[in-house]
Amino acid sequence: MGGPGVIDGKEHPETDNYLPCKFVINGITYSSVENYFQCAKTTNEQDREKILNSGPGDLCQLAGQMIQLRSDWKSIKVDEMYKGNLAKFQQNEDLRKPLLESGAGSIHFTESTPFWNHWNDLIMQRIRAELRQNGEEDAHCATEIRQAMEKYAQENK
């Protein structure tokens, strides 16, 4: 359930978690944020390898549905989505540039579940603010969203 976010009425494909793009976390190369996210669901190396090799989109999500979830998944899943997106934008200037130039408005997602539409919006706003670092407004936005993410993690332990 991927799909681009909409900022000021315009779709921003760089915000799509299924968008094929390469980035590295802990020495492992992922093919999309969704690929990273699905791999993060498990501590079983064989399952992780299966997901890693499944590609960037729907097949990756399907592979992630066939595994045993790690016991702490509910409390860490929002942070894992943040980590994958942060790495994507830090390591891909062609994706980072349009996000940083997109203004300060909300980023609306509509093609996923209500839970992920909400959190993907906040995650993208946080990353945009952290990477742009454009004064007090960005600092406040990033801090507020980080605190909401920490609260979610605590409430779901």
CORHU-V124795 format. One record per backbone hydrogen bond with DSSP energy under -1.0 kcal/mol. NH is the residue of the N-H (numbers start at 0). CO is the residue of the C=O. If there is no record, write none. Layout:
nh=NH co=CO
nh=NH co=CO
This chain:
nh=5 co=107
nh=6 co=9
nh=9 co=6
nh=11 co=4
nh=14 co=11
nh=15 co=12
nh=18 co=15
nh=20 co=30
nh=22 co=29
nh=24 co=27
nh=27 co=24
nh=29 co=22
nh=33 co=16
nh=35 co=31
nh=36 co=32
nh=37 co=33
nh=38 co=34
nh=39 co=35
nh=41 co=38
nh=47 co=43
nh=48 co=44
nh=49 co=45
nh=50 co=46
nh=51 co=47
nh=52 co=48
nh=53 co=50
nh=60 co=56
nh=61 co=57
nh=62 co=58
nh=63 co=59
nh=65 co=62
nh=69 co=40
nh=72 co=69
nh=75 co=71
nh=76 co=72
nh=79 co=75
nh=80 co=76
nh=81 co=77
nh=82 co=78
nh=83 co=79
nh=84 co=80
nh=85 co=81
nh=86 co=82
nh=87 co=83
nh=88 co=84
nh=89 co=85
nh=90 co=86
nh=94 co=91
nh=95 co=91
nh=96 co=92
nh=98 co=94
nh=99 co=95
nh=100 co=96
nh=101 co=98
nh=107 co=5
nh=116 co=112
nh=117 co=113
nh=118 co=114
nh=119 co=115
nh=120 co=116
nh=121 co=117
nh=122 co=118
nh=123 co=119
nh=124 co=120
nh=125 co=121
nh=126 co=122
nh=127 co=123
nh=128 co=124
nh=129 co=125
nh=130 co=126
nh=131 co=127
nh=132 co=128
nh=138 co=134
nh=139 co=135
nh=140 co=136
nh=141 co=137
nh=142 co=138
nh=143 co=139
nh=144 co=140
nh=145 co=141
nh=146 co=142
nh=147 co=143
nh=148 co=144
nh=149 co=145
nh=150 co=146
nh=151 co=147
nh=152 co=148
nh=153 co=149
nh=154 co=150
nh=156 co=153
